[in-house]
Amino acid sequence: MGGAKAGTLTFIVGGEAEGFEQAKPVLEAMGKNIFHAGPHGAGQVAKICNNMLLAILMAGTSEALALGVKNGMDPAVLSEIMKQSSGGNWALNVYNPWPGVMEGSAASGTTRAAS
C-alpha cells in the first residue's frame, strides 16, 4: 500500500493495446514504471521471469556473503565492496539478505513497504 500511495509501483501489464491505454492513467496514479508486455498473459510471464532472476541474485548474494563471513569478513564491509564492484545487484542495494547489514530488510527482522 505504501508504494501505491507514494506512486512508486511498477506495473507489468498484458492484454490488448486499447485496454492498456484505457487503464494507463489509473496505473500512472500509483506507479512510475508501467510496461505493456504484450498480449494477454505476457505481464505474468514477464513478472515470473523477473522474480526468477531475483531469486537467483538473492541466492548467489547470500552464498557469497556466507563464504565471506565464514572466512572472517564483516558482512557489511563485504556488501559495500560487492555493491561497488561487478557483483553489485538489487539484493545488495535494496534488500540485503544478511542479518544486521541493512535496516528495513527481512533478514534484519524489519521490513518496509515494497517500492
Secondary structure, 3 states (H helix, E strand, C coil): CHHHHHCCEEEEEECCHHHHHHHHHHHHCCEEEEEEEECCCHHHHHHHHHHHHHHHHHHHHHHHHHHHHHCCCCHHHHHHHHHCCCCCCHHHHHCCCCCCCCCCCHHHCCCCCCC
